Amino acid sequence: PPATFTPIAVTALLLLAGAGGAAWCDEPAPLSSAESGTQARERTVMATQCRITLVVPAGQEENAERGFAAAFATMERVNELLSDYRDDSEVARIRGLNGGSSVTLDRWTADNLEVSLLVHERTAGAFDPTIRPVLKLYRYTRREEPLPAPEELARARARVGLQAHRYDPATRTLTLGPLGAD
């Protein structure tokens, strides 16, 4: 059967790759019971060069091609839903809603939000997926000066915090807080 990748697995893999896990992915453990080889494919996904290396048992080359296609298609789907840079992503559409609006999320977006909520809880709020207003202030400061003014930072920080929003996992409905989402 063709490979199936959940959004959670892809997100975890992308986080690993971003944290230096790509080198780990490039050196797969050899199969011990059969002749095998490796195949790799590269593609730009989410503005990042992505390389997938598979260990392919002899005679399974056709399945490997389907696996590569499924993995890259899944990454593109995650990009369509969760991209911070695409104006047509689901995340961008949510950011465009008015405060107090409710939206039913795509299953993959909902799954990722549920993981984010769990990580937010387990880190006592140190991980907060609503941090974008602050990140936007610092995104280009390594190239441009000055740093954001304290008042500007205070305004951005006022827009951060999961507690302002409500999420119902049973219906995959996100209700934005009064300031909306940025």
Contacts in CASP RR format, 6 or more apart in sequence:
PFRMAT RR
TARGET T0000
AUTHOR 0000-0000-0000
METHOD contacts of the structure
MODEL  1
PPATFTPIAVTALLLLAGAGGAAWCDEPAPLSSAESGTQARERTVMATQC
RITLVVPAGQEENAERGFAAAFATMERVNELLSDYRDDSEVARIRGLNGG
SSVTLDRWTADNLEVSLLVHERTAGAFDPTIRPVLKLYRYTRREEPLPAP
EELARARARVGLQAHRYDPATRTLTLGPLGAD
2 63 0 8 1.000
2 66 0 8 1.000
2 67 0 8 1.000
2 70 0 8 1.000
3 66 0 8 1.000
3 67 0 8 1.000
3 70 0 8 1.000
3 71 0 8 1.000
4 70 0 8 1.000
5 70 0 8 1.000
5 71 0 8 1.000
5 74 0 8 1.000
6 111 0 8 1.000
7 74 0 8 1.000
7 77 0 8 1.000
7 78 0 8 1.000
7 81 0 8 1.000
7 108 0 8 1.000
7 109 0 8 1.000
7 111 0 8 1.000
7 112 0 8 1.000
8 111 0 8 1.000
8 112 0 8 1.000
8 115 0 8 1.000
10 71 0 8 1.000
10 74 0 8 1.000
10 75 0 8 1.000
10 78 0 8 1.000
11 78 0 8 1.000
11 82 0 8 1.000
11 112 0 8 1.000
11 115 0 8 1.000
13 25 0 8 1.000
14 46 0 8 1.000
14 75 0 8 1.000
14 78 0 8 1.000
16 22 0 8 1.000
16 24 0 8 1.000
16 25 0 8 1.000
17 25 0 8 1.000
17 48 0 8 1.000
17 50 0 8 1.000
22 51 0 8 1.000
25 51 0 8 1.000
25 52 0 8 1.000
25 53 0 8 1.000
26 40 0 8 1.000
26 51 0 8 1.000
26 53 0 8 1.000
28 38 0 8 1.000
28 53 0 8 1.000
28 54 0 8 1.000
28 55 0 8 1.000
29 55 0 8 1.000
30 36 0 8 1.000
30 55 0 8 1.000
31 55 0 8 1.000
31 57 0 8 1.000
34 57 0 8 1.000
34 58 0 8 1.000
35 57 0 8 1.000
35 58 0 8 1.000
36 55 0 8 1.000
36 56 0 8 1.000
36 57 0 8 1.000
36 58 0 8 1.000
37 55 0 8 1.000
37 56 0 8 1.000
37 57 0 8 1.000
37 58 0 8 1.000
38 53 0 8 1.000
38 54 0 8 1.000
38 55 0 8 1.000
38 56 0 8 1.000
39 53 0 8 1.000
39 54 0 8 1.000
39 56 0 8 1.000
39 61 0 8 1.000
39 64 0 8 1.000
39 68 0 8 1.000
40 51 0 8 1.000
40 52 0 8 1.000
40 53 0 8 1.000
40 54 0 8 1.000
41 51 0 8 1.000
41 52 0 8 1.000
41 68 0 8 1.000
41 72 0 8 1.000
42 49 0 8 1.000
42 50 0 8 1.000
42 51 0 8 1.000
42 52 0 8 1.000
43 49 0 8 1.000
43 50 0 8 1.000
43 72 0 8 1.000
44 50 0 8 1.000
45 72 0 8 1.000
45 75 0 8 1.000
45 76 0 8 1.000
45 79 0 8 1.000
46 75 0 8 1.000
46 78 0 8 1.000
46 79 0 8 1.000
46 83 0 8 1.000
46 85 0 8 1.000
47 85 0 8 1.000
50 72 0 8 1.000
50 75 0 8 1.000
52 68 0 8 1.000
52 71 0 8 1.000
52 72 0 8 1.000
54 64 0 8 1.000
54 67 0 8 1.000
54 68 0 8 1.000
56 63 0 8 1.000
56 64 0 8 1.000
77 108 0 8 1.000
78 108 0 8 1.000
79 86 0 8 1.000
79 89 0 8 1.000
80 86 0 8 1.000
80 88 0 8 1.000
80 89 0 8 1.000
80 90 0 8 1.000
81 89 0 8 1.000
81 90 0 8 1.000
81 91 0 8 1.000
81 106 0 8 1.000
81 108 0 8 1.000
81 109 0 8 1.000
81 112 0 8 1.000
82 89 0 8 1.000
82 90 0 8 1.000
82 91 0 8 1.000
82 108 0 8 1.000
82 109 0 8 1.000
82 112 0 8 1.000
83 89 0 8 1.000
83 91 0 8 1.000
83 92 0 8 1.000
84 91 0 8 1.000
84 132 0 8 1.000
86 92 0 8 1.000
90 105 0 8 1.000
90 106 0 8 1.000
90 109 0 8 1.000
91 109 0 8 1.000
93 103 0 8 1.000
94 103 0 8 1.000
94 174 0 8 1.000
94 176 0 8 1.000
94 181 0 8 1.000
95 132 0 8 1.000
95 181 0 8 1.000
95 182 0 8 1.000
96 181 0 8 1.000
97 103 0 8 1.000
97 176 0 8 1.000
97 180 0 8 1.000
97 181 0 8 1.000
98 176 0 8 1.000
98 180 0 8 1.000
99 176 0 8 1.000
99 177 0 8 1.000
99 178 0 8 1.000
99 179 0 8 1.000
99 180 0 8 1.000
99 181 0 8 1.000
100 175 0 8 1.000
100 176 0 8 1.000
100 177 0 8 1.000
100 178 0 8 1.000
100 180 0 8 1.000
101 175 0 8 1.000
101 176 0 8 1.000
101 180 0 8 1.000
102 173 0 8 1.000
102 174 0 8 1.000
102 175 0 8 1.000
102 176 0 8 1.000
103 173 0 8 1.000
103 174 0 8 1.000
103 176 0 8 1.000
104 171 0 8 1.000
104 172 0 8 1.000
104 173 0 8 1.000
105 113 0 8 1.000
105 172 0 8 1.000
105 173 0 8 1.000
105 174 0 8 1.000
106 172 0 8 1.000
107 172 0 8 1.000
110 169 0 8 1.000
110 172 0 8 1.000
113 129 0 8 1.000
113 167 0 8 1.000
113 174 0 8 1.000
114 167 0 8 1.000
114 169 0 8 1.000
116 127 0 8 1.000
116 129 0 8 1.000
117 162 0 8 1.000
117 167 0 8 1.000
119 127 0 8 1.000
120 127 0 8 1.000
120 128 0 8 1.000
120 129 0 8 1.000
120 162 0 8 1.000
125 162 0 8 1.000
128 160 0 8 1.000
128 161 0 8 1.000
128 162 0 8 1.000
129 162 0 8 1.000
130 159 0 8 1.000
130 160 0 8 1.000
130 161 0 8 1.000
130 162 0 8 1.000
130 164 0 8 1.000
130 165 0 8 1.000
130 181 0 8 1.000
130 182 0 8 1.000
131 160 0 8 1.000
132 182 0 8 1.000
133 155 0 8 1.000
133 156 0 8 1.000
133 157 0 8 1.000
133 159 0 8 1.000
133 160 0 8 1.000
133 182 0 8 1.000
134 153 0 8 1.000
134 156 0 8 1.000
134 157 0 8 1.000
134 160 0 8 1.000
136 156 0 8 1.000
136 182 0 8 1.000
137 148 0 8 1.000
137 152 0 8 1.000
137 153 0 8 1.000
137 156 0 8 1.000
138 147 0 8 1.000
138 148 0 8 1.000
141 147 0 8 1.000
141 148 0 8 1.000
148 156 0 8 1.000
158 179 0 8 1.000
159 179 0 8 1.000
159 180 0 8 1.000
159 182 0 8 1.000
164 176 0 8 1.000
164 177 0 8 1.000
164 178 0 8 1.000
164 179 0 8 1.000
164 180 0 8 1.000
165 174 0 8 1.000
165 175 0 8 1.000
165 176 0 8 1.000
165 177 0 8 1.000
165 181 0 8 1.000
166 174 0 8 1.000
166 175 0 8 1.000
166 177 0 8 1.000
167 173 0 8 1.000
167 174 0 8 1.000
167 175 0 8 1.000
168 175 0 8 1.000
END
